[in-house]
Amino acid sequence: MTQTFRKKRLEIIVEEPILSRLTDALIKEKVTGYTILPALGGYGSDGQWHRENALSRAGHMVALVCILDESRVDDVLSAAYAIVSRQVGIVTLSDVEVVRPELF
């Protein structure tokens, strides 16, 4: 069996127009990588939504995912929250197991 290593998965869902500010903050915190995915639709406190019904880019949501060493979580979360706290968005943190710890 391949050995695995504990890390943290940070997922942030935000409106597309603030994405560059969020990625700039992560780069400043020396996050070694992230992935951005389009959020096509969902259901939340304001009801159901679909990307295709958005009137502008502000209605387009994206999900940014990165894997972090636990020792980095507080600093990266603080930097991300400084941006997301004033915007529409969701931040989640979960435990994950990776097979190549040197990447994170």
Biopython code that builds the backbone (N, CA, C, O; Angstrom):
import numpy as np
from Bio.PDB.StructureBuilder import StructureBuilder

atoms = [
    (1, "MET", "N", (0.840, -1.188, 0.000)),
    (1, "MET", "CA", (0.000, 0.000, 0.000)),
    (1, "MET", "C", (0.885, 1.251, 0.000)),
    (1, "MET", "O", (1.916, 1.285, 0.670)),
    (2, "THR", "N", (0.484, 2.256, -0.739)),
    (2, "THR", "CA", (1.193, 3.523, -0.808)),
    (2, "THR", "C", (0.982, 4.316, 0.474)),
    (2, "THR", "O", (-0.131, 4.386, 0.993)),
    (3, "GLN", "N", (2.039, 4.901, 0.972)),
    (3, "GLN", "CA", (1.946, 5.718, 2.184)),
    (3, "GLN", "C", (1.235, 7.028, 1.865)),
    (3, "GLN", "O", (1.437, 7.609, 0.798)),
    (4, "THR", "N", (0.406, 7.487, 2.791)),
    (4, "THR", "CA", (-0.270, 8.772, 2.635)),
    (4, "THR", "C", (0.127, 9.703, 3.781)),
    (4, "THR", "O", (0.624, 9.275, 4.823)),
    (5, "PHE", "N", (-0.115, 10.999, 3.542)),
    (5, "PHE", "CA", (0.278, 12.031, 4.497)),
    (5, "PHE", "C", (-0.891, 12.985, 4.706)),
    (5, "PHE", "O", (-1.575, 13.361, 3.754)),
    (6, "ARG", "N", (-1.114, 13.369, 5.949)),
    (6, "ARG", "CA", (-2.236, 14.251, 6.292)),
    (6, "ARG", "C", (-1.947, 15.687, 5.877)),
    (6, "ARG", "O", (-0.872, 16.226, 6.136)),
    (7, "LYS", "N", (-2.933, 16.287, 5.228)),
    (7, "LYS", "CA", (-2.886, 17.699, 4.844)),
    (7, "LYS", "C", (-4.280, 18.277, 5.050)),
    (7, "LYS", "O", (-5.188, 17.583, 5.506)),
    (8, "LYS", "N", (-4.440, 19.543, 4.712)),
    (8, "LYS", "CA", (-5.730, 20.221, 4.786)),
    (8, "LYS", "C", (-6.157, 20.652, 3.389)),
    (8, "LYS", "O", (-5.331, 21.095, 2.590)),
    (9, "ARG", "N", (-7.435, 20.522, 3.099)),
    (9, "ARG", "CA", (-7.994, 20.987, 1.827)),
    (9, "ARG", "C", (-8.820, 22.230, 2.123)),
    (9, "ARG", "O", (-9.767, 22.194, 2.908)),
    (10, "LEU", "N", (-8.444, 23.324, 1.480)),
    (10, "LEU", "CA", (-9.164, 24.591, 1.612)),
    (10, "LEU", "C", (-9.952, 24.797, 0.333)),
    (10, "LEU", "O", (-9.388, 24.781, -0.762)),
    (11, "GLU", "N", (-11.247, 24.991, 0.469)),
    (11, "GLU", "CA", (-12.096, 25.267, -0.692)),
    (11, "GLU", "C", (-12.832, 26.572, -0.439)),
    (11, "GLU", "O", (-13.446, 26.775, 0.608)),
    (12, "ILE", "N", (-12.750, 27.449, -1.432)),
    (12, "ILE", "CA", (-13.367, 28.766, -1.318)),
    (12, "ILE", "C", (-14.232, 28.989, -2.550)),
    (12, "ILE", "O", (-13.746, 28.928, -3.679)),
    (13, "ILE", "N", (-15.510, 29.249, -2.327)),
    (13, "ILE", "CA", (-16.435, 29.538, -3.422)),
    (13, "ILE", "C", (-16.750, 31.020, -3.365)),
    (13, "ILE", "O", (-17.241, 31.525, -2.355)),
    (14, "VAL", "N", (-16.460, 31.723, -4.476)),
    (14, "VAL", "CA", (-16.640, 33.172, -4.531)),
    (14, "VAL", "C", (-17.173, 33.583, -5.898)),
    (14, "VAL", "O", (-17.179, 32.798, -6.847)),
    (15, "GLU", "N", (-17.618, 34.831, -5.971)),
    (15, "GLU", "CA", (-17.998, 35.390, -7.264)),
    (15, "GLU", "C", (-16.738, 35.639, -8.089)),
    (15, "GLU", "O", (-15.716, 36.072, -7.556)),
    (16, "GLU", "N", (-16.813, 35.371, -9.355)),
    (16, "GLU", "CA", (-15.657, 35.456, -10.250)),
    (16, "GLU", "C", (-14.916, 36.801, -10.228)),
    (16, "GLU", "O", (-13.688, 36.805, -10.308)),
    (17, "PRO", "N", (-15.606, 37.934, -10.124)),
    (17, "PRO", "CA", (-14.868, 39.207, -10.156)),
    (17, "PRO", "C", (-13.838, 39.393, -9.046)),
    (17, "PRO", "O", (-12.913, 40.185, -9.223)),
    (18, "ILE", "N", (-13.952, 38.704, -7.912)),
    (18, "ILE", "CA", (-12.944, 38.881, -6.853)),
    (18, "ILE", "C", (-11.872, 37.794, -6.896)),
    (18, "ILE", "O", (-10.979, 37.780, -6.049)),
    (19, "LEU", "N", (-11.944, 36.900, -7.850)),
    (19, "LEU", "CA", (-11.005, 35.791, -7.921)),
    (19, "LEU", "C", (-9.558, 36.256, -7.994)),
    (19, "LEU", "O", (-8.704, 35.679, -7.319)),
    (20, "SER", "N", (-9.255, 37.266, -8.779)),
    (20, "SER", "CA", (-7.857, 37.698, -8.904)),
    (20, "SER", "C", (-7.322, 38.239, -7.574)),
    (20, "SER", "O", (-6.148, 38.041, -7.259)),
    (21, "ARG", "N", (-8.156, 38.911, -6.801)),
    (21, "ARG", "CA", (-7.701, 39.381, -5.477)),
    (21, "ARG", "C", (-7.414, 38.207, -4.553)),
    (21, "ARG", "O", (-6.464, 38.234, -3.769)),
    (22, "LEU", "N", (-8.247, 37.176, -4.655)),
    (22, "LEU", "CA", (-8.055, 35.992, -3.829)),
    (22, "LEU", "C", (-6.779, 35.248, -4.229)),
    (22, "LEU", "O", (-5.992, 34.862, -3.365)),
    (23, "THR", "N", (-6.571, 35.046, -5.523)),
    (23, "THR", "CA", (-5.367, 34.338, -5.958)),
    (23, "THR", "C", (-4.107, 35.153, -5.643)),
    (23, "THR", "O", (-3.079, 34.577, -5.287)),
    (24, "ASP", "N", (-4.170, 36.469, -5.768)),
    (24, "ASP", "CA", (-3.027, 37.310, -5.385)),
    (24, "ASP", "C", (-2.672, 37.115, -3.907)),
    (24, "ASP", "O", (-1.497, 37.038, -3.548)),
    (25, "ALA", "N", (-3.697, 37.036, -3.058)),
    (25, "ALA", "CA", (-3.464, 36.841, -1.628)),
    (25, "ALA", "C", (-2.839, 35.475, -1.357)),
    (25, "ALA", "O", (-1.954, 35.356, -0.509)),
    (26, "LEU", "N", (-3.291, 34.446, -2.069)),
    (26, "LEU", "CA", (-2.724, 33.113, -1.876)),
    (26, "LEU", "C", (-1.277, 33.053, -2.354)),
    (26, "LEU", "O", (-0.433, 32.425, -1.714)),
    (27, "ILE", "N", (-0.995, 33.696, -3.463)),
    (27, "ILE", "CA", (0.383, 33.727, -3.969)),
    (27, "ILE", "C", (1.284, 34.478, -2.986)),
    (27, "ILE", "O", (2.418, 34.068, -2.739)),
    (28, "LYS", "N", (0.778, 35.570, -2.431)),
    (28, "LYS", "CA", (1.548, 36.326, -1.443)),
    (28, "LYS", "C", (1.864, 35.463, -0.218)),
    (28, "LYS", "O", (2.916, 35.615, 0.403)),
    (29, "GLU", "N", (0.945, 34.561, 0.119)),
    (29, "GLU", "CA", (1.154, 33.643, 1.252)),
    (29, "GLU", "C", (1.962, 32.409, 0.843)),
    (29, "GLU", "O", (2.133, 31.482, 1.635)),
    (30, "LYS", "N", (2.455, 32.404, -0.397)),
    (30, "LYS", "CA", (3.299, 31.338, -0.923)),
    (30, "LYS", "C", (2.592, 29.979, -0.980)),
    (30, "LYS", "O", (3.200, 28.936, -0.736)),
    (31, "VAL", "N", (1.302, 30.016, -1.306)),
    (31, "VAL", "CA", (0.576, 28.768, -1.571)),
    (31, "VAL", "C", (1.176, 28.184, -2.841)),
    (31, "VAL", "O", (1.297, 28.879, -3.850)),
    (32, "THR", "N", (1.551, 26.916, -2.796)),
    (32, "THR", "CA", (2.303, 26.316, -3.905)),
    (32, "THR", "C", (1.437, 25.876, -5.075)),
    (32, "THR", "O", (1.964, 25.510, -6.126)),
    (33, "GLY", "N", (0.133, 25.904, -4.916)),
    (33, "GLY", "CA", (-0.729, 25.552, -6.030)),
    (33, "GLY", "C", (-2.193, 25.621, -5.645)),
    (33, "GLY", "O", (-2.551, 25.507, -4.473)),
    (34, "TYR", "N", (-3.024, 25.807, -6.637)),
    (34, "TYR", "CA", (-4.469, 25.802, -6.431)),
    (34, "TYR", "C", (-5.124, 25.448, -7.758)),
    (34, "TYR", "O", (-4.502, 25.524, -8.817)),
    (35, "THR", "N", (-6.384, 25.064, -7.679)),
    (35, "THR", "CA", (-7.180, 24.752, -8.862)),
    (35, "THR", "C", (-8.456, 25.567, -8.789)),
    (35, "THR", "O", (-9.058, 25.699, -7.724)),
    (36, "ILE", "N", (-8.866, 26.114, -9.931)),
    (36, "ILE", "CA", (-10.092, 26.905, -10.006)),
    (36, "ILE", "C", (-11.083, 26.163, -10.886)),
    (36, "ILE", "O", (-10.759, 25.754, -12.000)),
    (37, "LEU", "N", (-12.288, 25.996, -10.375)),
    (37, "LEU", "CA", (-13.343, 25.277, -11.083)),
    (37, "LEU", "C", (-14.563, 26.183, -11.227)),
    (37, "LEU", "O", (-14.867, 26.948, -10.312)),
    (38, "PRO", "N", (-15.264, 26.112, -12.352)),
    (38, "PRO", "CA", (-16.498, 26.891, -12.451)),
    (38, "PRO", "C", (-17.584, 26.254, -11.581)),
    (38, "PRO", "O", (-17.727, 25.032, -11.552)),
    (39, "ALA", "N", (-18.330, 27.072, -10.890)),
    (39, "ALA", "CA", (-19.505, 26.593, -10.156)),
    (39, "ALA", "C", (-20.699, 26.828, -11.066)),
    (39, "ALA", "O", (-21.050, 27.973, -11.351)),
    (40, "LEU", "N", (-21.314, 25.769, -11.514)),
    (40, "LEU", "CA", (-22.354, 25.870, -12.527)),
    (40, "LEU", "C", (-23.730, 26.181, -11.968)),
    (40, "LEU", "O", (-24.595, 26.683, -12.686)),
    (41, "GLY", "N", (-23.933, 25.892, -10.716)),
    (41, "GLY", "CA", (-25.230, 26.154, -10.098)),
    (41, "GLY", "C", (-25.226, 25.615, -8.688)),
    (41, "GLY", "O", (-24.268, 24.984, -8.244)),
    (42, "GLY", "N", (-26.312, 25.875, -7.998)),
    (42, "GLY", "CA", (-26.413, 25.385, -6.637)),
    (42, "GLY", "C", (-27.680, 25.855, -5.965)),
    (42, "GLY", "O", (-28.583, 26.407, -6.593)),
    (43, "TYR", "N", (-27.716, 25.620, -4.686)),
    (43, "TYR", "CA", (-28.861, 26.007, -3.880)),
    (43, "TYR", "C", (-28.326, 26.543, -2.567)),
    (43, "TYR", "O", (-27.490, 25.896, -1.935)),
    (44, "GLY", "N", (-28.785, 27.705, -2.144)),
    (44, "GLY", "CA", (-28.307, 28.316, -0.906)),
    (44, "GLY", "C", (-29.381, 29.123, -0.230)),
    (44, "GLY", "O", (-30.568, 28.933, -0.496)),
    (45, "SER", "N", (-28.977, 30.026, 0.646)),
    (45, "SER", "CA", (-29.920, 30.813, 1.441)),
    (45, "SER", "C", (-30.821, 31.687, 0.575)),
    (45, "SER", "O", (-31.924, 32.040, 0.995)),
    (46, "ASP", "N", (-30.370, 32.041, -0.624)),
    (46, "ASP", "CA", (-31.194, 32.837, -1.541)),
    (46, "ASP", "C", (-31.945, 31.977, -2.547)),
    (46, "ASP", "O", (-32.531, 32.495, -3.497)),
    (47, "GLY", "N", (-31.927, 30.674, -2.340)),
    (47, "GLY", "CA", (-32.632, 29.766, -3.242)),
    (47, "GLY", "C", (-31.708, 29.167, -4.288)),
    (47, "GLY", "O", (-30.484, 29.210, -4.164)),
    (48, "GLN", "N", (-32.318, 28.613, -5.310)),
    (48, "GLN", "CA", (-31.568, 27.951, -6.366)),
    (48, "GLN", "C", (-31.014, 28.968, -7.355)),
    (48, "GLN", "O", (-31.653, 29.978, -7.649)),
    (49, "TRP", "N", (-29.813, 28.688, -7.867)),
    (49, "TRP", "CA", (-29.203, 29.573, -8.855)),
    (49, "TRP", "C", (-28.488, 28.730, -9.906)),
    (49, "TRP", "O", (-28.078, 27.598, -9.651)),
    (50, "HIS", "N", (-28.353, 29.313, -11.090)),
    (50, "HIS", "CA", (-27.639, 28.674, -12.202)),
    (50, "HIS", "C", (-26.768, 29.718, -12.864)),
    (50, "HIS", "O", (-27.182, 30.864, -13.040)),
    (51, "ARG", "N", (-25.586, 29.330, -13.224)),
    (51, "ARG", "CA", (-24.637, 30.233, -13.876)),
    (51, "ARG", "C", (-25.238, 30.837, -15.138)),
    (51, "ARG", "O", (-25.015, 32.013, -15.428)),
    (52, "GLU", "N", (-25.989, 30.054, -15.884)),
    (52, "GLU", "CA", (-26.547, 30.525, -17.154)),
    (52, "GLU", "C", (-27.589, 31.627, -16.970)),
    (52, "GLU", "O", (-27.887, 32.355, -17.917)),
    (53, "ASN", "N", (-28.147, 31.760, -15.769)),
    (53, "ASN", "CA", (-29.141, 32.805, -15.505)),
    (53, "ASN", "C", (-28.529, 34.100, -14.982)),
    (53, "ASN", "O", (-29.242, 35.082, -14.780)),
    (54, "ALA", "N", (-27.220, 34.111, -14.762)),
    (54, "ALA", "CA", (-26.558, 35.294, -14.207)),
    (54, "ALA", "C", (-26.582, 36.433, -15.223)),
    (54, "ALA", "O", (-26.351, 36.227, -16.414)),
    (55, "LEU", "N", (-26.862, 37.616, -14.738)),
    (55, "LEU", "CA", (-26.914, 38.786, -15.605)),
    (55, "LEU", "C", (-25.533, 39.363, -15.896)),
    (55, "LEU", "O", (-25.351, 40.068, -16.887)),
    (56, "SER", "N", (-24.560, 39.066, -15.036)),
    (56, "SER", "CA", (-23.203, 39.596, -15.219)),
    (56, "SER", "C", (-22.212, 38.596, -14.645)),
    (56, "SER", "O", (-22.606, 37.564, -14.102)),
    (57, "ARG", "N", (-20.923, 38.906, -14.767)),
    (57, "ARG", "CA", (-19.884, 38.058, -14.187)),
    (57, "ARG", "C", (-20.015, 37.984, -12.667)),
    (57, "ARG", "O", (-19.559, 37.019, -12.054)),
    (58, "ALA", "N", (-20.627, 38.985, -12.060)),
    (58, "ALA", "CA", (-20.796, 38.975, -10.610)),
    (58, "ALA", "C", (-21.649, 37.784, -10.164)),
    (58, "ALA", "O", (-21.537, 37.329, -9.026)),
    (59, "GLY", "N", (-22.481, 37.293, -11.042)),
    (59, "GLY", "CA", (-23.293, 36.124, -10.725)),
    (59, "GLY", "C", (-22.612, 34.810, -11.040)),
    (59, "GLY", "O", (-23.152, 33.743, -10.748)),
    (60, "HIS", "N", (-21.437, 34.876, -11.632)),
    (60, "HIS", "CA", (-20.675, 33.665, -11.934)),
    (60, "HIS", "C", (-19.839, 33.290, -10.717)),
    (60, "HIS", "O", (-18.996, 34.067, -10.269)),
    (61, "MET", "N", (-20.073, 32.123, -10.201)),
    (61, "MET", "CA", (-19.332, 31.649, -9.041)),
    (61, "MET", "C", (-18.233, 30.698, -9.499)),
    (61, "MET", "O", (-18.379, 29.994, -10.499)),
    (62, "VAL", "N", (-17.129, 30.687, -8.750)),
    (62, "VAL", "CA", (-16.027, 29.771, -8.995)),
    (62, "VAL", "C", (-15.623, 29.136, -7.665)),
    (62, "VAL", "O", (-15.837, 29.706, -6.595)),
    (63, "ALA", "N", (-15.042, 27.961, -7.759)),
    (63, "ALA", "CA", (-14.520, 27.272, -6.577)),
    (63, "ALA", "C", (-13.013, 27.177, -6.710)),
    (63, "ALA", "O", (-12.504, 26.665, -7.707)),
    (64, "LEU", "N", (-12.302, 27.664, -5.716)),
    (64, "LEU", "CA", (-10.856, 27.559, -5.670)),
    (64, "LEU", "C", (-10.507, 26.508, -4.621)),
    (64, "LEU", "O", (-10.994, 26.565, -3.492)),
    (65, "VAL", "N", (-9.667, 25.556, -4.994)),
    (65, "VAL", "CA", (-9.283, 24.467, -4.104)),
    (65, "VAL", "C", (-7.764, 24.441, -3.987)),
    (65, "VAL", "O", (-7.057, 24.519, -4.992)),
    (66, "CYS", "N", (-7.269, 24.331, -2.765)),
    (66, "CYS", "CA", (-5.831, 24.131, -2.566)),
    (66, "CYS", "C", (-5.614, 23.186, -1.394)),
    (66, "CYS", "O", (-6.456, 23.054, -0.506)),
    (67, "ILE", "N", (-4.468, 22.539, -1.422)),
    (67, "ILE", "CA", (-4.065, 21.615, -0.361)),
    (67, "ILE", "C", (-2.913, 22.267, 0.390)),
    (67, "ILE", "O", (-1.973, 22.778, -0.219)),
    (68, "LEU", "N", (-2.994, 22.244, 1.715)),
    (68, "LEU", "CA", (-2.013, 22.939, 2.555)),
    (68, "LEU", "C", (-1.475, 22.026, 3.640)),
    (68, "LEU", "O", (-2.146, 21.098, 4.089)),
    (69, "ASP", "N", (-0.257, 22.309, 4.047)),
    (69, "ASP", "CA", (0.256, 21.708, 5.258)),
    (69, "ASP", "C", (-0.461, 22.377, 6.430)),
    (69, "ASP", "O", (-0.726, 23.579, 6.395)),
    (70, "GLU", "N", (-0.768, 21.616, 7.442)),
    (70, "GLU", "CA", (-1.533, 22.157, 8.572)),
    (70, "GLU", "C", (-0.856, 23.370, 9.211)),
    (70, "GLU", "O", (-1.540, 24.252, 9.729)),
    (71, "SER", "N", (0.453, 23.426, 9.181)),
    (71, "SER", "CA", (1.176, 24.554, 9.777)),
    (71, "SER", "C", (0.922, 25.866, 9.046)),
    (71, "SER", "O", (1.193, 26.933, 9.596)),
    (72, "ARG", "N", (0.416, 25.810, 7.835)),
    (72, "ARG", "CA", (0.179, 27.012, 7.014)),
    (72, "ARG", "C", (-1.266, 27.502, 7.069)),
    (72, "ARG", "O", (-1.571, 28.596, 6.594)),
    (73, "VAL", "N", (-2.142, 26.707, 7.637)),
    (73, "VAL", "CA", (-3.579, 26.979, 7.559)),
    (73, "VAL", "C", (-3.957, 28.339, 8.129)),
    (73, "VAL", "O", (-4.677, 29.090, 7.471)),
    (74, "ASP", "N", (-3.502, 28.677, 9.316)),
    (74, "ASP", "CA", (-3.923, 29.937, 9.949)),
    (74, "ASP", "C", (-3.590, 31.152, 9.095)),
    (74, "ASP", "O", (-4.436, 32.025, 8.904)),
    (75, "ASP", "N", (-2.362, 31.216, 8.579)),
    (75, "ASP", "CA", (-1.956, 32.366, 7.772)),
    (75, "ASP", "C", (-2.741, 32.449, 6.462)),
    (75, "ASP", "O", (-3.182, 33.526, 6.063)),
    (76, "VAL", "N", (-2.909, 31.309, 5.802)),
    (76, "VAL", "CA", (-3.623, 31.305, 4.519)),
    (76, "VAL", "C", (-5.107, 31.608, 4.730)),
    (76, "VAL", "O", (-5.702, 32.355, 3.953)),
    (77, "LEU", "N", (-5.702, 31.037, 5.766)),
    (77, "LEU", "CA", (-7.113, 31.331, 6.054)),
    (77, "LEU", "C", (-7.316, 32.812, 6.364)),
    (77, "LEU", "O", (-8.287, 33.413, 5.906)),
    (78, "SER", "N", (-6.424, 33.391, 7.123)),
    (78, "SER", "CA", (-6.541, 34.819, 7.453)),
    (78, "SER", "C", (-6.480, 35.676, 6.195)),
    (78, "SER", "O", (-7.265, 36.612, 6.039)),
    (79, "ALA", "N", (-5.555, 35.361, 5.304)),
    (79, "ALA", "CA", (-5.423, 36.124, 4.056)),
    (79, "ALA", "C", (-6.660, 35.965, 3.184)),
    (79, "ALA", "O", (-7.146, 36.941, 2.614)),
    (80, "ALA", "N", (-7.173, 34.747, 3.076)),
    (80, "ALA", "CA", (-8.365, 34.500, 2.261)),
    (80, "ALA", "C", (-9.593, 35.158, 2.881)),
    (80, "ALA", "O", (-10.405, 35.759, 2.178)),
    (81, "TYR", "N", (-9.724, 35.041, 4.195)),
    (81, "TYR", "CA", (-10.899, 35.597, 4.864)),
    (81, "TYR", "C", (-10.937, 37.118, 4.768)),
    (81, "TYR", "O", (-12.018, 37.706, 4.726)),
    (82, "ALA", "N", (-9.791, 37.752, 4.735)),
    (82, "ALA", "CA", (-9.740, 39.208, 4.601)),
    (82, "ALA", "C", (-10.433, 39.658, 3.313)),
    (82, "ALA", "O", (-10.958, 40.769, 3.249)),
    (83, "ILE", "N", (-10.437, 38.819, 2.307)),
    (83, "ILE", "CA", (-11.092, 39.141, 1.034)),
    (83, "ILE", "C", (-12.528, 38.628, 1.020)),
    (83, "ILE", "O", (-13.442, 39.364, 0.648)),
    (84, "VAL", "N", (-12.732, 37.404, 1.413)),
    (84, "VAL", "CA", (-14.046, 36.766, 1.306)),
    (84, "VAL", "C", (-15.047, 37.325, 2.308)),
    (84, "VAL", "O", (-16.248, 37.312, 2.038)),
    (85, "SER", "N", (-14.594, 37.811, 3.444)),
    (85, "SER", "CA", (-15.516, 38.266, 4.497)),
    (85, "SER", "C", (-16.435, 39.393, 4.036)),
    (85, "SER", "O", (-17.518, 39.568, 4.594)),
    (86, "ARG", "N", (-16.023, 40.157, 3.032)),
    (86, "ARG", "CA", (-16.833, 41.276, 2.544)),
    (86, "ARG", "C", (-17.610, 40.918, 1.274)),
    (86, "ARG", "O", (-18.221, 41.788, 0.653)),
    (87, "GLN", "N", (-17.585, 39.649, 0.892)),
    (87, "GLN", "CA", (-18.170, 39.230, -0.380)),
    (87, "GLN", "C", (-19.112, 38.051, -0.170)),
    (87, "GLN", "O", (-19.202, 37.488, 0.921)),
    (88, "VAL", "N", (-19.804, 37.696, -1.237)),
    (88, "VAL", "CA", (-20.552, 36.451, -1.253)),
    (88, "VAL", "C", (-19.519, 35.336, -1.337)),
    (88, "VAL", "O", (-18.639, 35.378, -2.198)),
    (89, "GLY", "N", (-19.606, 34.355, -0.476)),
    (89, "GLY", "CA", (-18.644, 33.265, -0.560)),
    (89, "GLY", "C", (-18.760, 32.279, 0.578)),
    (89, "GLY", "O", (-19.356, 32.561, 1.618)),
    (90, "ILE", "N", (-18.182, 31.126, 0.358)),
    (90, "ILE", "CA", (-18.156, 30.056, 1.349)),
    (90, "ILE", "C", (-16.722, 29.566, 1.459)),
    (90, "ILE", "O", (-16.049, 29.371, 0.446)),
    (91, "VAL", "N", (-16.256, 29.369, 2.680)),
    (91, "VAL", "CA", (-14.918, 28.847, 2.927)),
    (91, "VAL", "C", (-15.058, 27.573, 3.740)),
    (91, "VAL", "O", (-15.697, 27.574, 4.793)),
    (92, "THR", "N", (-14.463, 26.479, 3.257)),
    (92, "THR", "CA", (-14.470, 25.228, 4.015)),
    (92, "THR", "C", (-13.047, 24.702, 4.134)),
    (92, "THR", "O", (-12.198, 24.958, 3.280)),
    (93, "LEU", "N", (-12.810, 23.972, 5.196)),
    (93, "LEU", "CA", (-11.517, 23.365, 5.462)),
    (93, "LEU", "C", (-11.769, 21.930, 5.888)),
    (93, "LEU", "O", (-12.595, 21.674, 6.763)),
    (94, "SER", "N", (-11.061, 20.992, 5.272)),
    (94, "SER", "CA", (-11.259, 19.584, 5.611)),
    (94, "SER", "C", (-9.932, 18.840, 5.611)),
    (94, "SER", "O", (-8.942, 19.299, 5.041)),
    (95, "ASP", "N", (-9.933, 17.690, 6.258)),
    (95, "ASP", "CA", (-8.755, 16.827, 6.293)),
    (95, "ASP", "C", (-8.700, 16.001, 5.021)),
    (95, "ASP", "O", (-9.723, 15.512, 4.543)),
    (96, "VAL", "N", (-7.493, 15.848, 4.473)),
    (96, "VAL", "CA", (-7.275, 14.991, 3.307)),
    (96, "VAL", "C", (-5.990, 14.205, 3.522)),
    (96, "VAL", "O", (-5.181, 14.523, 4.393)),
    (97, "GLU", "N", (-5.824, 13.174, 2.708)),
    (97, "GLU", "CA", (-4.601, 12.373, 2.683)),
    (97, "GLU", "C", (-4.014, 12.510, 1.276)),
    (97, "GLU", "O", (-4.737, 12.361, 0.291)),
    (98, "VAL", "N", (-2.717, 12.791, 1.173)),
    (98, "VAL", "CA", (-2.049, 12.920, -0.125)),
    (98, "VAL", "C", (-0.918, 11.888, -0.212)),
    (98, "VAL", "O", (-0.446, 11.378, 0.804)),
    (99, "VAL", "N", (-0.502, 11.597, -1.429)),
    (99, "VAL", "CA", (0.582, 10.632, -1.616)),
    (99, "VAL", "C", (1.900, 11.301, -1.981)),
    (99, "VAL", "O", (2.939, 10.641, -1.995)),
    (100, "ARG", "N", (1.878, 12.592, -2.277)),
    (100, "ARG", "CA", (3.100, 13.329, -2.615)),
    (100, "ARG", "C", (3.190, 14.583, -1.751)),
    (100, "ARG", "O", (2.893, 15.676, -2.234)),
    (101, "PRO", "N", (3.587, 14.458, -0.499)),
    (101, "PRO", "CA", (3.551, 15.584, 0.442)),
    (101, "PRO", "C", (4.485, 16.729, 0.059)),
    (101, "PRO", "O", (4.257, 17.864, 0.477)),
    (102, "GLU", "N", (5.515, 16.466, -0.714)),
    (102, "GLU", "CA", (6.469, 17.519, -1.070)),
    (102, "GLU", "C", (5.857, 18.604, -1.931)),
    (102, "GLU", "O", (6.435, 19.682, -2.063)),
    (103, "LEU", "N", (4.692, 18.342, -2.523)),
    (103, "LEU", "CA", (4.025, 19.332, -3.368)),
    (103, "LEU", "C", (3.273, 20.385, -2.548)),
    (103, "LEU", "O", (2.858, 21.411, -3.087)),
    (104, "PHE", "N", (3.101, 20.138, -1.273)),
    (104, "PHE", "CA", (2.266, 21.013, -0.460)),
    (104, "PHE", "C", (3.051, 21.586, 0.697)),
    (104, "PHE", "O", (2.506, 22.350, 1.494)),
]
sb = StructureBuilder()
sb.init_structure("model")
sb.init_model(0)
sb.init_chain("A")
sb.init_seg("    ")
for serial, (resi, resn, name, xyz) in enumerate(atoms, 1):
    if name == "N":
        sb.init_residue(resn, " ", resi, " ")
    sb.init_atom(name, np.array(xyz, "f"), 0.0, 1.0, " ", f" {name:<3s}", serial, name[0])
structure = sb.get_structure()
